[in-house]
Amino acid sequence: MSSFGDGMNEATSDMSGRARHRAEDMTGNAEHMTKRMEERLEHATDDVKDKVGGFMGRMKEKLSGGSK
């Protein structure tokens, strides 16, 4: 027969195992979200570079007397 203390130890061990697995899941989710945000930022940065580059090109063209 197991004692009350053994039952409490088993319950505590089970809860800590579930908490550990939940923490691992949350860490994995956070890492995945961080990677996705980094990818989105990279694409956004490329878009901004393209837009600024296009704007600068048009300004240089206007200043050099190119197309009017």
Secondary structure, DSSP 8 states (H G I E B T S, - for coil): ---HHHHHHHHHHHHHHHHHHHHHHHHHHHHHHHHHHHHHHHHHHHHHHHHHHHHHHHHHHHHTT---
